[in-house]
Structure formats: structure tokens, C-alpha cells
Amino acid sequence: MTAPLRWGIIGTGGIAHTFARDLAFIDSGVAVAVGSRSIESANAFADEFDIAGRYDSYEELVNDPEVEAVYVATPHPMHFDNAMLALEQGKPVLVEKAFTVTADQASKLVEVAAKKKLFMMEAMWTRFLPHVIAIRELIADGSIGEIVSFEADNGERFEYDSSSRFFNPDLGGGAMLDLGVYLISFASMLLGPPTKMMAMIDPAPTGVDMADSMIFGYANGAHALLNTTMAARTSIRASISGAKARIEIEGDFYAPSAFSLITRDGVARRFEFATEGRGLHYEAAEVARCVRSGLLESPLMPLHETVEIMTTMESVLATR
């Protein structure tokens, strides 16, 4: 029986809590250390999840010999430095989405990981959820025919506060990096990088993007219509339309969900999936599988695609 991958977690925010909580649903991963900017925060987190290693510096965490892989769960602008720190210490790394703030940063991390022959992956947990795996299988076997369009929205209501991370440009604020990344990543999974795009962006008072509406075009003639906003809770549904049938994913489409396969004649078949926890344990299991198999990246979330997604997001934001 393969020993569980021993995780060190950088950051003690909400997503770090969810990740640590979801590790309980798998046998292939266990948290053994946590790093924070204060020992009080590290101790509180470690006490909650019964973690032995607790540090008030990220350098100490990545140097802990018990840590086999590092999960970066800090705000977006810190991802590059935190991930690079892990790589420089020879640790495989899982980096929260959005992977970095710029495509150039993403490319540099990929280059270093390749040079050091270390596994690295963007923590786009949606890719590994049961309903998304099933959707990819249906598309691959021709159940919906060639994809013609993808439509999705992802909006949440965040009350305006110039100091919050959602609206603070120094903390990577804006709808794109927190919400839009799900839309663009899903579109990329289905259709690859767009060959043309149109976008309309409205800013918040701090200058970050408050709302983004996008139309992407692809070489095969398919279109993607995507909308994200921090001003309202939207339906957060998604629809994939093909020449033979369409798939309608219930909200929240990027989290554990159900979907329906609907033929052109209106015949519907609903797919439901039992999922424990929030669902981050599926990506953790994939990292463990890849690391134990000697892989340097996941075939379901390859590094070249992460760079392409960052490039697309950067291109959209450049239109404001």
C-alpha cells in the first residue's frame, strides 16, 4: 500500500481550511505542516487539523524534511514567490488558481519546474470532479457531437470594501482572478485557447475589474459566451451545445454538481453524483497519483494550458 503524500500548506485562509478538511476523505494525502506569517495563525490552523509542523515562515515550511509536497493557498500576488520557494527547495507544488497574476510569471514557474524535474499543477479542482470527468467522457464518445457553443456565468455579490482582497489591486482583486478563471478554464478544457475575442469590462472604484463579459471565437467556428461579476449572485450554470445534443450543468457548475444530457428532440437524461466534502480532495488525489508515478504534470491540467489560460485572462483584462 502506497504511503500518503505528506502535504505542507502555505497559508491559513478559507481555501486552505477547505483543502485540509477535504484531505480526510482520501487515504493518499495527509497534512503534516502549515506555514503562516504569524505563529498564532499557524498554531490555530494546526490545532484544528491536528498538524504537527507549524511555522511562522514559509521558508521553514518548505525546508521541513517531512513535507513531500507544498500546497500554495495564499492570495494571488503571492503565488509566484511561494511556488518558486517550494520549487527551489525541491518540492512538488500545487498552486491555487488563479495560478499567478501574469502569464510571464506562470511561464517562469513552468520553466523552473521543468528544469528541476519537479511536479507542479494549478489547483483548478473543477477538472477532477466526478461530473466534469463524466462530461468529458460524453464529449469524447461523441454523445453531443462537435461543440458549437459554450455559455456560462459566475457571479457573486461582494459588498464594496476598498480594503478587502476582492477590491484591493495589491491583493490581486477583481472578478477575473477569483471568478472568471473558472469560466476561462472550463472553456479552455472544452475548446482550447480562443483565436479571437471581444470583451467589455466595468471597473470598481479601486480600478479592479468589477464585471467582465467575454465572447471567444475558435478555429472550428465555435463560440464561448462568458460573464462574471462581483455585483450579483448569478445562476452560475453552464451549457455546452453540440451538433447532436447539449449538456446543461446545474449551479454551481464548477463545484460538485449534476447535469442533464438533452438531445435535439428534447429527450433528457440527468446525471447525479455523490460527493463528500467540498471536492478539493479529488485534486489532492491526482497530485499524489502523479507524484507517486513520477509524472511532472497532470494530463487533466497540463502546465502549457495553465499558461494559455493566464495569457487569455491577461488579454481580456488588457482591453479595459
N, C-alpha and C positions, 0 to 999 in steps of 0.2 A: 504494500500500500504506500503510495507516494505521500511524503510528508507535506503538510500545508505550507503554502508560501507565507513567509513571515513579513508582514507589512509594517512600514514606518509611515505615519501620517503627518504631513506638514500642513498645519492649520487646524483650528478648532471651531470653525463656524458651522452653519447649518448643514452644508453638504458633507462635511467631514463626519458629523454626527450620523447622518443617514448612511454613509458608507460603512462606518464602524458597526452600526446596528445591523445592517444587512449582511455583514460577514457571518453572522450567526446562522444564516440559512445554508451555508456551504461548508464542506469539510476541507476545501482546497486552499483556504486562506484564513489567516489569523492576524490581528493587530498586536504587535509586540512593543511598539514605541510611538510616541507622539511628540511633536515639536511645536512650540508656540513662541510668541515674542515675550511672554511672561510665564514664570514658573507657576503662578497661581492658576492661569488658564490651562496649562498643561496638566497640572495635578487634578483639577476638576474633571477634565476630559478623561484622564487615565483612571480616576476613581470610578467614573460612571461605567466604563467599559472594561474594567479590571485589566489594565495595561501596565506592564512592569516598567518599561522605559519611558521616562518623561523628562523633557528638556526645554530650556528657555532659549535655545538657539537651534536653528536649522542645521548648522554645521555639526553640532553634536549628534543630532539625529542621524544624518547620513553617514556619520563615522561609527555608529553603533554596529558592531560585528553581528549582532542578532538580526539586524534588518537586511532582508534579502531584496525587497522592492520598495519603492517610495511612491506614495500617492500624494500629489500636489493638489491641495484644496484651498489655496489662498486666493485673494482677489486677482482678477485678470492681469493687471500690470506686474504682478509678482511672479507669474508663471514662468517666464523666461529664466529669470535668475534662479528660482527654486529648482526648476528642472535641470538647468545647467549644473547646479551644485551637486545634484544627485548623480548625474552622468559623470562628472569629474571624479566622483568617488567610486565609480564602477558599479552603480546601482541601476537596475532596470527601473523605468519610471512610467507611471500613469498620470497624465496631466489633465486636470479638469478642463472642460470646454467653457468658453472658447479657449482653444489651445494656447494662443498668445494674443497680443494686441495687434501685431502686424505680420504680414506674410514673410517679411525678411527675418523676423525672429523665429518663426516656425521653420524656415529653411535652415537656419543656423543650427537649431536643435537637432534636426534630422541629420545634418551633416556630421555633427559630433557623435550622435548615437551610432551612425553607420561606421564611423572611423574607429570607435571604441568597441564595436560589435556588441552593443547593448540593446535589449528590447526597450521599445518606447511605444506608447499609444495614447491617443486622445481619448478622454473619458466620455465619449458620446454613447452613454449607456443605452440609448434607444436602439442602437444597432443589434443589441444582443437579447432584446426582449422576445418572448415567445410569439407574440402577434406579428412582430416585424419579421422574424425568421419565417413564419408561415406565409406572410405576404410575398416575401422574396421567392419562396418556393412556387407559389401560384404564378407569379410573373414568369419565372424561369421555365415552367412547364407549358406556357402558352395559354393559360386559362383566360387571360384578359386580352390577348393579342398584343400588337405593338402599342406602346404607350403613346397617347395623343396629348394628354394634359395632366397636370398635377396642380391641385388647388389646396391651399392650407392657410390657416391663420393661427397666430399665437399672441394673444393679448392679455395682459394683467393690469389691474388698476393699482398703481403705486402713488400714494398721496405725495404731492411735491414737497421735497425737503432737500434743499441745496447741499446739505452735508451728508445725505445718505449715499451709499455706494451706487445706487441706481442713477443718481443725477450728478454725481461728482466726477468730472472728467479725469481727475487724477487717480481715481479708483477704477477706471475703465467703465464708467457709467454709460447708459444708453440702451435702447431697446435691442440693438443688433447683437451685441456680445452676450447678452443674457437670454434673449427670447428668439431673435431672428436666426441665431446659429442653428436652432433645431429645424427651422424651415429650410435653410440653405443646405444643411447636411442631408436632410431627407431627400430633397430634390437631387442632390449630387449622387446619392445612393441609387436613385432610380434612373437618372438621365446623364450623369457625368457633369462636367463643367459647361456652363452656357457659352454659346458662341456670340450671343448678343443680349443686351439687357437695357431696360428702361427702369428708372426709379424715381420716386417722389418721397422726399424726406421733410418732416417738420421737426424743428428743434425745440428742446426745453429751454427755459430761461438761462440755464447754465451752459447751453451750447451743445449738449449731447443730443443724440437723435431720440426724439420722443415717439415718433411714429415713422415707419418705413413701409412703403408699398412698392412691390417689385414685379416686373414681368420679365421672365427669362425666355430666350429662344434657343433651340438646339438644332444640331445639324440635320436631324431626321424630320424636322418640322414641328416637333412637339413644343408645347409652351408650358411654363410654370407660372402661376399667379399666386403671389405670396404677400401676406400682410402681417405686420407686427406692430404693437403699440403698448405703451406704458400707461395709457389714459383710460383703458376699459378692459374688463374681463370679456373676452370674445368666446366664441363657441369652441375654439381650439380643436376643430375637427379637420380632417383631411380627406381628399378624394383623388383617386388615381383612375383615370379614364383611359381605356384601351379600345381598340377596334372591335373587340368581341364582347367585352364586359367592363364593369367598373368595380372598384373596391372603395367602400366608404368606411373610414375609420372613425370610431366614436371618440369624443373628447375624454381625456386629454390624449391626443393621438400619439404623442411622444413618450407617454408613460404606459404602464400596463393597461391594456385596453382590449376591446372587442371590435370586430369589423364584419362587414357584410360583403359578399360577392354577389353582384347583381348583373344578370345577363341583359342583353339588349331588349329582350322580351319582358323584362321586369321580374323574372324569377330570382328570388333572393335566398341566399344561404348564409346564415350567421355563424361566425366562429367566435367562441369564447375560450378563455384560458385562465387557469387557476395560477395565481402568482402570490408568493409570500413576500412580505415586506414591501419596500418601495420599488425594488427591482435592480438596485445597483450591484447586487451580488452576481448577476449574470456577467457583467463586465469584469468583475474581480476574478471569476472563474475562468474567463477567457485569458486574462493575463497569466494566471497560474498555468493553464494548459500550454500557452505559448512558451513561457519561460522554461517549464519543465521539458518541453520538446525541443528546446534550442532555437526557437524561432526569434527573429529580430523585430517582427511586426505581425499584427493580426491581419489575416486575409479579409476579415469583415470590416476593419477600419484601418486600411493601409496608410502609411505616412504620406505618400505622394498625394493622396486625396485630402488629407488634413491640410496640406499646404495649398492645394487648389481651393478648398473651402475658405481658408483665410484670405486668399487672393480675391475671391469673389466678394466676400464681405467688405474687404478694403476698397474694392472698386465701387461697390454700391455707396459706401459712406463718402467716397470722393466726389459724388455727384451733388452733395449738399452745398 
